[in-house]
Amino acid sequence: MTIPDLNSDSYKKSIFKKKKRSPAYRWTKIILITLVVSLSLGFLVLSTYRGNGDTMRDGLEETFGGFLGRKVHIGKLNYFSLLPEMRLDVENVHIFDKASEPKKVKDENGETKMVAPEGTPKYDMTADHIHIVMSFWDILLQRIAFRHFEIKNVYMSTEMTKSKDVMVENISFQSTEDETDTATMTANGFYGKNALRLEFGFKRDTKGESTIYHFDKSDEIPVKIGFDAYTVSGLLDITQTNHFILNNAVLSDAEEPLMNANLDIRNVDGHRNITGNIQVEDSVAKLDLDLTPSNKLDGKVDISPLKLNRLGDDTNKFKRSIDAILAVHDAFDSGDEPAEEKDKSENPFSADIAINIKDMMVNDETMGTLSLPLSITGDKISIKDGTGNINDGVLTFNSDIQNPGDGQDITMKIKLKDWNYGPLQHALNGQESVMGSATIKTDLKSKGKTTDDILGNLSGQIKFVAGEGQFQSSMLNFWGGGLVNAIIPSLDPKSETRLNCAILDMDIKDGVGDIKTMFLDTKRVTLTGNGDIDFGDNKISLLLDPKSKDTALLDVATSVLVKGPLNKPSIGIDPLSLGTKVGGIIAGIINPAFLAISMTDLGITDEHPCAGFVKGYNKQESSENDDSVDDQTPAANNEDASIDDIIIQPNDQ
């Protein structure tokens, strides 16, 4: 092995000889140097791009016009710069469609004006004053941060909003001295004729004389939208593109909070997935919905619990929440688009939503469950083949609403078979001993925009049949404590009463229900009635005829008249029957057609207590009024009797 001479000239040259660099290294170095020089020159140029001259104003009009796809006119450019801050201060800004471009002219004072070829131009948007200051680096890095933000007297036409005109008096930051780390961007104005207020929460950082209003994408942004008497507030999380979360949202009216919500909305492949929950009092609706690119909403809504007695109270939060949602919907619905244009829409809204209601309740008593397949197509809302279980009763439900909210046409068919009405009576009246089942069928239709219109135009049928059961006599007090006393003064309302049969058959036309058959037979008294109920005017006129079956009850009243407001009528003796006793119920008071058709339609067989009871009762009454009654008329206890046997009575004519 040869050891080199460290002091030789050849060795020293080999040590200090430059190494050759690769071509990639040399080009990288050249590119970096060029980039640094270019950026430096660019920033130097941008830093000089400032001022308020006509050339700069024309350049801004061209730039903003290209971005908006419209023509932009700036009446006065006070100042513009890009570096070190982007500063924009302009006045009398007008934005309009290119097809209706006004011409620029100067008045006697040298001010630039816009004059339309055929008079005053219709602008898509105007603003009296815009003043915005942002850091250039925040803009470059897409950070939302302002040093100053103020826009005065903004107007946006329907061409810009695609709905209604918007007018905002002022958009700016508002902060208080005791909240140095928070600030609110507010906007006050009108959406159409409705008052509108928007608030967005920002962080406020102050260093010396410099103040920055900002929020990060990782922040939850406090948001509040005020619309007339209603307000929606919550925390908006926009951490990801095409995905935002609204937490702790609260819908309030002028009095108090009504509804809470937490919603998660994602846009995936053109689909908008909506999940979360909405809560009113202790009722929670869980949402799992999907809005497709074709504007169809699919999914399900699970509601539990739902307290039905609250829905009928106009002052409760359920009713007020619905009123608030409808008010906001009506306000934001432009209503200006012609019907033929709506029909031509490429993607009209439609929906198929499964609504499942668990734990339907009245007060604290559970009633059952309900499943409603909701369908929306065009101007029609339908529920087809809804089903449920209401205290052992089998429920079927069908409904159509045509033109909802605008002179709507409504049809509704409900059938509830073998319903145990005991739990409902316990919930409403606290009665523990009520037992029995009933079958109910309604076939109703109406039209109108308001509730009064719908009730006034109501038409259809209501049928009710109840068999053997047990209840307290106080249940006869349909309209207060005076009814039992008027029928049989000596009857103890707390005494147990056995029900043999109850039937109600009512036809409704133009809001007035004609009671064709009202029949109630108990162990102690038989009661028949006729009259009408005016649903539109909320009035009742009903004549009740009682008959005692208990020899201990000798003070059965004459006919009783129930008349007046439906919820609180007057109850008294019918003046036309004073001094007389009801001699008995007219044979055939129960419409034979009702027995032949309706009982079969209701699913009531010959074995139903009402079928056998009515058959025997009509025979008894016919015998009392006509000695020639055929002795072969089936007896009350003949279990082999048919519906046809029941309705064949001597006075059926």
C-alpha positions in Angstrom: 0.0 0.0 0.0 1.4 3.4 -1.1 1.1 6.3 1.3 0.6 9.7 -0.5 2.9 12.5 0.2 0.8 15.0 2.0 3.1 17.9 1.2 3.3 17.2 -2.5 1.7 19.7 -5.0 -0.3 16.9 -6.7 -2.1 15.9 -3.4 -2.9 19.6 -2.5 -4.4 20.1 -6.0 -6.6 17.0 -5.6 -8.0 18.3 -2.3 -8.9 21.8 -3.5 -10.2 20.8 -6.9 -13.9 21.9 -7.4 -16.4 19.1 -7.7 -18.6 19.2 -10.8 -22.3 20.0 -10.2 -25.2 18.1 -11.9 -27.4 19.9 -14.5 -30.5 19.5 -12.2 -28.7 21.3 -9.4 -27.7 24.2 -11.7 -31.3 24.6 -13.1 -32.9 24.5 -9.7 -30.6 27.2 -8.5 -31.4 29.4 -11.5 -35.2 28.9 -11.1 -35.2 29.8 -7.4 -33.2 32.9 -8.0 -35.5 33.9 -10.9 -38.6 33.2 -8.7 -37.3 35.3 -5.9 -36.4 38.2 -8.2 -39.9 37.9 -10.0 -41.8 37.9 -6.7 -39.8 40.8 -5.4 -40.5 42.8 -8.6 -44.1 41.7 -8.5 -44.6 42.9 -5.0 -42.8 46.1 -5.8 -45.3 46.6 -8.7 -48.3 45.7 -6.6 -47.2 48.0 -3.8 -47.3 50.9 -6.3 -50.8 49.8 -7.5 -52.7 52.3 -5.4 -54.5 55.6 -5.7 -57.9 56.9 -7.0 -57.4 57.8 -10.7 -59.8 57.2 -13.5 -57.6 54.5 -15.0 -57.5 52.6 -11.8 -61.3 52.9 -11.4 -61.8 51.6 -14.9 -59.5 48.7 -14.1 -61.5 47.8 -11.0 -64.8 48.0 -12.8 -63.4 45.6 -15.4 -62.0 43.2 -12.8 -65.2 43.1 -10.6 -67.4 43.0 -13.6 -65.6 39.9 -15.0 -65.9 38.2 -11.6 -69.6 38.9 -11.2 -70.6 38.4 -14.9 -72.2 41.8 -14.9 -71.3 45.4 -15.7 -70.0 47.4 -12.7 -69.9 51.2 -12.4 -68.0 52.9 -9.5 -69.3 56.5 -9.1 -66.4 57.6 -7.0 -63.1 55.8 -6.1 -61.7 57.2 -2.9 -58.8 54.8 -2.6 -57.5 51.4 -3.6 -54.3 49.5 -2.8 -53.1 45.9 -2.7 -49.9 46.0 -0.5 -49.2 45.9 2.3 -53.0 45.8 2.8 -55.9 45.5 0.4 -57.8 48.7 0.9 -61.0 49.5 -1.0 -63.0 52.7 -0.5 -65.7 53.4 -3.1 -69.0 55.2 -3.4 -72.1 55.0 -5.5 -71.5 51.5 -6.8 -74.0 50.2 -9.4 -74.2 46.7 -10.8 -76.5 45.8 -13.7 -77.0 43.3 -16.5 -74.8 43.7 -19.5 -77.9 43.8 -21.8 -79.2 46.9 -20.2 -76.0 48.8 -19.9 -76.4 52.5 -19.2 -74.0 55.1 -20.7 -71.5 57.2 -18.7 -72.0 60.9 -18.9 -70.6 63.8 -16.9 -72.8 66.5 -15.3 -72.1 70.2 -15.0 -69.9 69.5 -12.0 -67.8 67.0 -13.8 -69.2 64.0 -11.8 -69.8 60.8 -13.7 -73.4 59.8 -14.0 -75.1 56.7 -15.6 -78.0 57.4 -18.0 -80.0 54.6 -19.5 -81.0 54.8 -23.2 -84.7 54.7 -22.3 -84.7 56.4 -18.9 -83.6 55.4 -15.5 -81.7 52.1 -15.5 -82.9 49.2 -13.3 -79.9 48.1 -11.3 -79.3 44.5 -10.0 -77.4 45.9 -7.1 -76.4 49.3 -5.6 -74.3 50.4 -2.6 -73.8 54.0 -1.4 -70.5 53.3 0.3 -68.1 50.3 0.5 -65.0 50.4 2.8 -63.0 47.2 3.3 -59.5 46.7 4.6 -57.8 43.3 4.7 -54.2 42.0 4.9 -52.8 40.9 1.5 -51.4 37.8 3.1 -54.8 36.9 4.6 -56.3 37.1 1.1 -53.4 35.0 -0.3 -53.8 32.3 2.3 -57.6 32.5 2.2 -58.0 33.5 5.8 -61.2 35.4 6.7 -59.9 38.4 8.6 -60.8 42.1 8.3 -59.2 45.2 9.7 -62.3 47.2 8.6 -65.6 46.3 7.0 -68.5 48.6 6.3 -71.1 48.7 3.5 -73.9 51.3 3.6 -77.3 51.3 2.0 -77.2 48.1 -0.1 -80.0 47.2 -2.5 -80.2 43.9 -4.3 -83.0 43.3 -6.8 -84.8 40.0 -7.6 -82.5 39.5 -10.5 -79.6 39.2 -8.0 -81.4 37.3 -5.2 -83.7 35.1 -7.4 -86.4 35.7 -4.9 -87.3 39.1 -3.3 -85.7 42.5 -3.1 -83.2 43.0 -0.3 -82.4 46.3 1.3 -79.8 46.6 4.0 -79.0 49.9 5.7 -75.7 49.1 7.2 -73.2 46.1 7.4 -70.4 46.6 9.9 -68.7 45.3 13.0 -70.3 46.1 16.4 -68.4 45.4 19.7 -68.7 46.4 23.3 -66.0 47.6 25.7 -66.4 44.7 28.1 -66.0 42.1 25.2 -62.6 42.9 23.9 -62.2 39.5 22.4 -65.5 39.3 20.6 -67.2 41.4 17.9 -70.3 40.9 15.8 -70.8 41.7 12.1 -74.4 42.9 11.9 -76.7 43.6 8.9 -80.1 45.3 9.3 -82.6 45.8 6.6 -85.6 44.2 4.8 -86.2 41.1 2.7 -89.2 42.1 0.6 -91.5 43.7 3.2 -90.1 41.6 6.1 -87.6 43.0 8.6 -84.3 41.1 8.5 -81.4 41.1 10.9 -78.2 39.1 10.5 -75.4 38.6 13.1 -72.1 36.7 12.7 -69.6 36.4 15.6 -65.9 37.2 15.0 -62.9 37.2 17.3 -61.4 40.6 18.0 -57.6 41.0 18.5 -56.3 44.4 19.3 -52.5 45.2 19.3 -51.8 48.8 19.9 -53.9 50.8 17.4 -54.3 47.8 15.1 -57.6 45.7 15.4 -58.3 42.5 13.5 -61.7 40.8 13.2 -61.4 37.2 12.3 -62.4 33.5 12.7 -60.6 30.3 11.8 -62.2 27.4 9.9 -61.8 25.4 13.1 -64.0 27.8 15.0 -67.7 27.5 15.7 -69.2 30.8 14.4 -72.0 32.3 16.4 -74.8 33.1 14.0 -78.2 34.8 14.5 -80.9 35.5 11.9 -83.8 37.7 12.9 -86.9 37.6 10.7 -89.8 39.9 11.8 -90.8 38.5 15.3 -88.7 35.3 14.9 -85.0 34.6 15.5 -82.8 31.6 14.8 -79.4 31.4 16.6 -76.7 28.8 16.8 -73.1 27.8 16.3 -72.0 27.2 12.7 -69.1 24.8 12.2 -67.6 24.9 8.6 -64.4 22.9 9.3 -64.6 21.1 5.9 -65.5 22.0 2.4 -69.1 21.1 1.5 -69.8 20.2 5.1 -71.2 22.3 7.9 -72.7 21.6 11.3 -75.2 23.7 13.1 -75.1 23.1 16.8 -77.3 24.4 19.6 -79.6 26.1 17.2 -82.7 27.8 18.8 -85.8 29.1 17.1 -87.5 31.8 19.1 -90.5 34.0 18.7 -91.0 37.4 20.4 -91.9 35.6 23.7 -89.5 32.7 24.3 -87.4 29.9 22.7 -89.6 27.4 20.8 -87.4 24.8 19.2 -83.8 23.4 19.5 -81.9 21.7 16.8 -78.5 20.1 16.0 -78.0 19.5 12.3 -75.2 18.0 10.2 -75.3 18.7 6.4 -72.9 17.2 4.0 -72.6 17.5 0.2 -71.4 14.3 -1.4 -71.4 13.6 -5.1 -74.3 16.0 -5.6 -76.3 14.6 -2.7 -77.0 16.7 0.4 -77.2 14.4 3.5 -79.1 15.9 6.4 -78.9 14.2 9.8 -79.5 15.4 13.3 -82.4 16.1 15.7 -85.0 18.7 16.3 -86.6 19.1 19.8 -89.8 20.9 20.9 -90.3 20.7 24.6 -89.6 17.0 25.3 -90.5 15.7 21.8 -87.5 14.8 19.6 -87.5 14.3 15.9 -84.5 12.4 14.5 -83.7 13.2 10.9 -81.9 11.0 8.3 -82.6 12.6 4.9 -81.0 12.8 1.5 -81.6 15.5 -1.1 -80.7 14.1 -4.5 -79.3 16.1 -7.4 -82.7 15.9 -9.0 -84.2 17.8 -6.0 -85.9 14.8 -4.4 -85.8 14.4 -0.6 -85.7 10.8 0.7 -85.3 9.3 4.1 -87.0 9.0 7.4 -88.0 11.0 10.5 -88.5 9.3 13.9 -90.5 11.2 16.5 -90.8 10.3 20.1 -92.7 11.1 22.3 -95.6 13.1 20.7 -98.1 14.5 23.2 -101.3 14.9 21.2 -103.2 17.0 23.6 -100.6 19.8 23.1 -101.2 20.0 19.4 -104.7 21.3 19.8 -103.6 24.2 22.1 -102.9 27.4 20.1 -100.6 28.7 22.8 -98.3 25.6 23.0 -94.8 25.5 21.5 -95.7 22.9 18.9 -98.3 25.2 17.3 -96.1 28.3 17.7 -93.1 26.5 16.2 -95.2 25.4 13.1 -96.5 29.0 12.8 -92.9 30.3 12.9 -91.7 27.8 10.2 -94.6 28.6 7.9 -94.1 32.4 8.4 -90.5 32.1 7.4 -91.3 29.8 4.5 -94.0 32.2 3.2 -91.7 35.2 3.6 -88.8 33.6 1.7 -91.1 32.1 -1.0 -91.1 34.8 -3.7 -94.5 33.8 -5.0 -93.7 35.9 -8.1 -92.8 33.0 -10.4 -95.7 32.2 -12.8 -97.3 28.7 -12.4 -96.4 27.8 -15.9 -92.7 28.6 -15.2 -92.8 26.5 -12.0 -94.2 23.6 -14.0 -91.3 23.9 -16.5 -88.7 23.6 -13.8 -86.1 21.0 -14.7 -85.9 19.7 -11.1 -89.2 20.3 -9.3 -89.1 19.4 -5.6 -90.5 16.0 -4.6 -90.2 13.8 -1.5 -90.7 10.3 -0.1 -90.3 10.4 3.7 -91.2 7.7 6.2 -92.5 9.4 9.4 -92.5 7.1 12.4 -94.2 8.4 15.6 -93.4 6.4 18.7 -95.1 6.8 22.1 -98.0 8.9 21.1 -99.3 10.3 24.4 -102.2 12.2 25.9 -101.0 13.9 29.0 -98.9 11.0 30.5 -100.9 8.1 29.1 -99.3 6.2 26.1 -101.7 5.8 23.2 -99.7 3.9 20.6 -97.6 4.3 17.5 -98.1 5.6 14.0 -96.3 5.2 10.6 -97.0 7.7 7.9 -95.4 7.4 4.4 -95.3 11.0 3.3 -95.1 11.8 -0.4 -94.7 15.2 -2.1 -95.1 15.6 -5.8 -95.6 18.9 -7.5 -98.4 20.7 -5.6 -99.7 17.6 -3.8 -98.9 16.2 -0.4 -100.1 12.6 0.3 -100.0 10.0 3.0 -100.9 6.6 1.5 -101.6 3.5 3.6 -100.5 5.0 6.9 -100.8 2.4 9.7 -100.7 2.4 13.5 -101.6 0.7 16.7 -103.7 2.9 19.1 -104.4 1.0 22.4 -104.9 -2.4 20.7 -106.9 -0.7 17.9 -105.7 -1.1 14.3 -105.4 2.2 12.5 -105.3 2.9 8.7 -104.8 6.5 7.4 -104.9 8.1 4.0 -104.8 11.8 3.2 -104.2 14.1 0.2 -103.6 17.9 0.3 -103.7 19.6 -3.0 -102.1 23.1 -3.3 -101.0 23.2 0.4 -101.2 26.6 2.0 -103.0 28.2 -1.0 -106.7 27.4 -1.2 -105.8 23.8 -0.4 -108.1 20.9 -1.2 -107.9 18.2 1.6 -109.2 14.7 1.7 -108.8 12.4 4.7 -109.8 8.9 5.4 -109.3 7.3 8.9 -110.4 3.9 10.2 -109.7 2.7 13.8 -110.9 -0.8 14.5 -111.4 -2.4 18.0 -109.9 0.6 19.8 -109.6 0.3 23.6 -110.8 3.7 24.7 -110.1 3.1 28.4 -106.6 4.6 28.5 -107.8 7.8 26.7 -110.6 8.3 29.3 -108.1 7.8 32.1 -105.8 10.3 30.5 -108.5 12.9 30.0 -110.8 12.4 33.0 -108.7 10.3 35.4 -111.3 7.4 35.3 -109.7 4.1 36.3 -112.7 1.7 35.7 -113.4 2.5 32.0 -113.4 -0.5 29.8 -114.6 -1.1 26.3 -113.7 -1.0 22.6 -115.0 1.0 19.7 -114.6 1.3 15.9 -114.4 4.7 14.2 -114.4 5.6 10.6 -114.2 9.1 9.0 -114.2 10.0 5.3 -113.8 13.8 5.1 -112.9 16.5 2.6 -112.6 20.2 2.6 -110.9 23.2 1.1 -109.6 26.6 2.2 -106.5 28.5 3.3 -107.4 29.1 7.0 -108.7 26.7 9.7 -112.0 28.5 9.7 -112.3 28.1 5.9 -111.5 24.4 6.2 -114.1 23.8 9.0 -116.7 25.8 7.1 -116.2 23.8 3.9 -116.0 20.4 5.6 -118.0 17.5 4.1 -118.1 13.7 4.5 -119.1 11.2 7.2 -118.2 10.2 10.7 -119.3 6.8 12.0 -118.8 5.4 15.6 -119.8 2.0 17.0 -119.0 0.8 20.5 -120.0 -2.5 22.1 -120.1 -3.8 25.7 -118.1 -1.8 28.2 -118.1 -0.1 31.6 -117.8 3.5 32.6 -118.8 6.0 35.2 -122.1 7.9 34.7 -120.1 11.1 34.6 -118.8 10.2 31.1 -122.2 11.2 29.9 -121.3 14.7 30.7 -120.1 15.5 27.2 -120.5 19.2 27.7 -120.0 19.7 31.4 -121.6 18.5 34.7 -125.2 19.7 33.7 -126.0 17.0 31.2 -126.4 14.0 33.5 -128.5 16.0 36.0 -130.7 17.2 33.1 -131.3 13.7 31.8 -131.7 11.9 35.1 -131.4 14.1 38.2 -131.1 11.3 40.7 -128.3 9.4 38.8 -125.1 9.5 40.7 -122.3 10.6 38.3 -119.8 8.4 40.2 -121.8 5.2 39.9 -120.7 2.5 37.6 -122.7 2.1 34.4 -122.6 -0.8 32.0 -122.6 0.0 28.3 -124.5 -2.2 25.9 -124.2 -0.3 22.7 -123.4 3.1 21.3 -123.8 4.4 17.7 -123.1 7.7 16.1 -123.8 8.3 12.4 -123.2 11.8 11.1 -123.2 13.2 7.6 -121.4 16.5 7.0 -122.0 19.0 4.2 -120.7 22.6 3.9 -119.4 22.5 7.4 -122.6 21.3 9.1 -122.9 17.8 10.5 -126.3 16.2 10.4 -126.6 13.6 13.2 -128.7 10.9 11.5 -128.3 8.4 14.3 -127.2 9.0 17.9 -128.0 5.9 20.1 -126.6 5.0 23.6 -127.9 2.1 25.6 -126.7 1.4 29.1 -127.9 -0.7 32.0 -130.0 2.1 33.4 -130.9 4.5 30.6 -131.3 4.5 26.8 -130.5 7.8 25.1 -131.3 8.8 21.5 -130.6 12.1 19.8 -130.7 14.1 16.7 -129.6 17.5 15.6 -126.6 19.2 13.9 -123.2 20.6 14.6 -122.0 23.7 12.7 -118.2 23.2 12.6 -117.7 26.5 10.8 -119.6 28.6 13.4 -118.6 26.3 16.3 -122.2 25.8 17.3 -124.4 22.8 18.3 -128.1 22.2 18.3 -129.0 18.7 19.7 -132.1 17.2 21.1 -131.6 14.2 23.5 -134.4 11.8 24.5 -133.7 9.7 27.6 -135.6 6.6 28.7 -135.2 4.9 32.1 -134.6 1.2 32.3 -134.2 1.2 36.1 -137.4 1.3 38.2 -135.4 3.1 40.9 -134.9 6.1 38.6 -138.4 7.6 38.4 -137.3 11.1 37.5 -136.2 10.6 33.9 -136.4 14.1 32.3 -138.3 15.1 29.3 -136.3 15.8 26.2 -133.1 17.8 26.8 -131.9 20.5 24.5 -128.2 21.1 24.0 -127.6 24.4 22.2 -124.9 27.0 21.7 -121.1 27.2 21.4 -119.7 23.7 20.8 -117.2 23.8 23.7 -119.7 25.2 26.2 -123.4 25.0 25.2 -126.4 25.7 27.3 -128.2 22.5 28.6 -131.8 22.5 29.6 -135.3 21.0 29.2 -136.9 21.2 25.8 -139.8 23.6 26.2 -141.9 21.7 23.6 -141.8 18.5 25.8 -142.6 20.1 29.2 -145.2 18.1 31.1 -144.7 14.9 29.1 -142.5 11.9 29.4 -140.7 10.4 26.5 -142.9 7.4 25.7 -140.2 5.4 24.2 -137.8 5.4 21.4 -139.4 5.2 18.0 -138.8 1.9 16.4 -136.3 2.0 13.6 -134.5 5.1 15.1 -131.2 3.4 14.0 -131.0 3.8 10.3 -131.3 0.4 8.6 -128.9 1.5 5.9 -126.3 2.2 8.5 -126.6 -1.4 9.8 -126.6 -3.0 6.4 -123.7 -1.0 4.9 -121.8 0.8 7.5 -121.4 -2.0 10.1 -120.1 -4.3 7.4 -117.8 -1.6 6.2 -116.5 -1.1 9.7 -115.7 -4.8 10.0 -118.5 -5.4 12.5 -120.0 -8.9 12.3 -123.2 -10.3 13.6 -121.4 -11.3 16.8 -120.8 -7.7 17.7 -122.8 -6.6 20.8 -124.5 -3.8 18.9 -125.8 -6.1 16.2 -127.6 -8.5 18.6 -128.7 -5.7 20.9 -130.2 -3.5 18.2 -132.0 -6.4 16.7 -133.7 -7.3 19.9 -134.3 -3.7 20.9 -136.1 -2.9 17.6 -138.3 -5.9 18.0 -139.3 -4.8 21.5 -140.1 -1.3 20.5 -141.9 -2.4 17.4 -144.1 -4.7 19.5 -145.0 -1.9 21.9 -146.0 0.3 19.0 -147.5 -2.3 16.6 -149.2 -5.5 17.9 -149.0 -7.0 14.4 -145.2 -7.4 14.5 -144.2 -10.7 13.1 -143.4 -13.0 16.0 -140.6 -14.6 14.0 -138.5 -11.5 14.2 -135.2 -12.7 15.6 -134.8 -12.2 19.4 -132.1 -10.2 21.0 -130.3 -13.3 22.3 -130.4 -15.2 19.0 -126.7 -15.4 18.1 -127.5 -16.8 14.6 -129.2 -13.6 13.6 -127.7 -11.7 10.6 -127.5 -8.1 9.7 -130.3 -8.5 7.2 -132.5 -9.9 10.0 -131.8 -6.9 12.2 -132.8 -4.3 9.6 -136.1 -5.9 8.6 -138.6 -4.0 10.8 -142.3 -3.3 10.3 -141.8 0.5 10.1 -138.7 0.5 7.9 -140.8 2.2 5.3 
